[in-house]
Amino acid sequence: MGEKASGVLIRPASAEDTDSIYEIGTLCFPDAWRRKTVAHDMEGDHSEYFVADLNGEVVGYGCFWFVVDEGQLVNIGVRPECRKRGYAEAILKRGLEECKARNMKTIFLEVRVSNSSALALYKKYNFRSLGVRKGVYDLPREDGYIMSREI
Ligand SMILES: CC(C)(COP(=O)(O)OP(=O)(O)OC[C@H]1O[C@@H](n2cnc3c(N)ncnc32)[C@H](O)[C@@H]1OP(=O)(O)O)[C@@H](O)C(=O)NCCC(=O)NCCS
């Protein structure tokens, strides 16, 4: 089951998507998770991965965690050559729907202060900054905003 957006299908990930999710992570994040970390996290009850599936090719993914009544957007990434087509937005919307379905009250995320693309996306979806965590990122060392919104 999934949602069609911008010609792409947003669907829950399955184990067969692990390689694609891992690879997109390496293209998006200097401190990307190892493949076995991705595989382990995908198996957890507390997590849900959604992928953007374009004619059978995974072009983006989002990783969401759900703990008690708090959701977390852990990672969202889109293949560099597939950006600016609304895929991240469609993944984020699907994750917010999942938060609602799981009775989350709030969703949190953390983002590098220099990540203007992601910040614009989060602001478009009414995330507000709660503060800055100093030096929380590596490669390069950087501060992060903690952001949240109600579900
Ligand atoms: C951030 C990222 C996920 C956005 O993916 P995307 O599919 O290109 O984003 P979308 O096309 O869905 O854009 C949705 C909104 O995000 C914002 N946005 C996305 N790219 C942007 C850019 N280059 N500049 C400014 N705003 C941007 C805009 O608000 C946009 O809405 P608009 O088109 O109405 O202006 C993508 O750039 C990426 O994978 N970056 C590397 C990984 C990363 O930084 N992830 C976030 C931290 S966890």
The ligand as an SDF file (V2000), in Angstrom:
LIG
                    3D

 48 50  0  0  0  0  0  0  0  0999 V2000
   16.9860   17.6350    2.0780 C   0  0  0  0  0  0  0  0  0  0  0  0
   16.5510   16.6530    0.9840 C   0  0  0  0  0  0  0  0  0  0  0  0
   16.0860   15.3550    1.6550 C   0  0  0  0  0  0  0  0  0  0  0  0
   15.3910   17.2750    0.1970 C   0  0  0  0  0  0  0  0  0  0  0  0
   14.9580   16.3030   -0.7540 O   0  0  0  0  0  0  0  0  0  0  0  0
   14.1440   16.7180   -2.0790 P   0  0  0  0  0  0  0  0  0  0  0  0
   13.4390   15.5000   -2.5610 O   0  0  0  0  0  0  0  0  0  0  0  0
   15.0470   17.4040   -3.0120 O   0  0  0  0  0  0  0  0  0  0  0  0
   13.1120   17.7610   -1.4830 O   0  0  0  0  0  0  0  0  0  0  0  0
   11.6890   18.1530   -2.1330 P   0  0  0  0  0  0  0  0  0  0  0  0
   11.8280   18.2430   -3.6140 O   0  0  0  0  0  0  0  0  0  0  0  0
   10.6540   17.2550   -1.5880 O   0  0  0  0  0  0  0  0  0  0  0  0
   11.4920   19.6250   -1.5670 O   0  0  0  0  0  0  0  0  0  0  0  0
   10.5210   19.9120   -0.5880 C   0  0  0  0  0  0  0  0  0  0  0  0
   10.8590   21.2360    0.0650 C   0  0  0  0  0  0  0  0  0  0  0  0
   12.1470   21.1620    0.6600 O   0  0  0  0  0  0  0  0  0  0  0  0
   12.8240   22.4370    0.5080 C   0  0  0  0  0  0  0  0  0  0  0  0
   13.9960   22.2520   -0.3470 N   0  0  0  0  0  0  0  0  0  0  0  0
   14.4050   21.0960   -0.9310 C   0  0  0  0  0  0  0  0  0  0  0  0
   15.5460   21.3120   -1.6170 N   0  0  0  0  0  0  0  0  0  0  0  0
   15.8760   22.6010   -1.4560 C   0  0  0  0  0  0  0  0  0  0  0  0
   16.9440   23.4150   -1.9010 C   0  0  0  0  0  0  0  0  0  0  0  0
   17.9210   22.9280   -2.6790 N   0  0  0  0  0  0  0  0  0  0  0  0
   16.9660   24.7000   -1.5350 N   0  0  0  0  0  0  0  0  0  0  0  0
   16.0010   25.2240   -0.7460 C   0  0  0  0  0  0  0  0  0  0  0  0
   14.9290   24.5050   -0.2900 N   0  0  0  0  0  0  0  0  0  0  0  0
   14.8760   23.2090   -0.6390 C   0  0  0  0  0  0  0  0  0  0  0  0
   11.8080   23.3630   -0.1140 C   0  0  0  0  0  0  0  0  0  0  0  0
   11.0640   23.9460    0.9460 O   0  0  0  0  0  0  0  0  0  0  0  0
   10.9440   22.4000   -0.8890 C   0  0  0  0  0  0  0  0  0  0  0  0
    9.6380   22.8830   -1.0920 O   0  0  0  0  0  0  0  0  0  0  0  0
    9.3460   23.7910   -2.4320 P   0  0  0  0  0  0  0  0  0  0  0  0
    9.7080   22.9300   -3.5940 O   0  0  0  0  0  0  0  0  0  0  0  0
    7.8860   24.1090   -2.3170 O   0  0  0  0  0  0  0  0  0  0  0  0
   10.2410   24.9850   -2.3230 O   0  0  0  0  0  0  0  0  0  0  0  0
   17.7170   16.3610   -0.0130 C   0  0  0  0  0  0  0  0  0  0  0  0
   18.3040   17.5820   -0.3930 O   0  0  0  0  0  0  0  0  0  0  0  0
   18.7760   15.4260    0.5390 C   0  0  0  0  0  0  0  0  0  0  0  0
   18.6910   14.1970    0.3960 O   0  0  0  0  0  0  0  0  0  0  0  0
   19.8410   16.0160    1.1590 N   0  0  0  0  0  0  0  0  0  0  0  0
   20.9150   15.2000    1.7520 C   0  0  0  0  0  0  0  0  0  0  0  0
   20.4450   14.4810    2.9960 C   0  0  0  0  0  0  0  0  0  0  0  0
   19.9560   15.4450    4.0550 C   0  0  0  0  0  0  0  0  0  0  0  0
   20.5160   16.4990    4.2960 O   0  0  0  0  0  0  0  0  0  0  0  0
   18.8510   15.0490    4.7390 N   0  0  0  0  0  0  0  0  0  0  0  0
   18.2380   15.8380    5.7820 C   0  0  0  0  0  0  0  0  0  0  0  0
   18.9130   15.7220    7.0720 C   0  0  0  0  0  0  0  0  0  0  0  0
   18.3910   14.2380    7.9500 S   0  0  0  0  0  0  0  0  0  0  0  0
  1  2  1  0
  2  3  1  0
  2  4  1  0
  2 36  1  0
  4  5  1  0
  5  6  1  0
  6  7  2  0
  6  8  1  0
  6  9  1  0
  9 10  1  0
 10 11  2  0
 10 12  1  0
 10 13  1  0
 13 14  1  0
 14 15  1  0
 15 16  1  0
 15 30  1  0
 16 17  1  0
 17 18  1  0
 17 28  1  0
 18 19  1  0
 18 27  1  0
 19 20  2  0
 20 21  1  0
 21 22  1  0
 21 27  2  0
 22 23  1  0
 22 24  2  0
 24 25  1  0
 25 26  2  0
 26 27  1  0
 28 29  1  0
 28 30  1  0
 30 31  1  0
 31 32  1  0
 32 33  2  0
 32 34  1  0
 32 35  1  0
 36 37  1  0
 36 38  1  0
 38 39  2  0
 38 40  1  0
 40 41  1  0
 41 42  1  0
 42 43  1  0
 43 44  2  0
 43 45  1  0
 45 46  1  0
 46 47  1  0
 47 48  1  0
M  END
$$$$
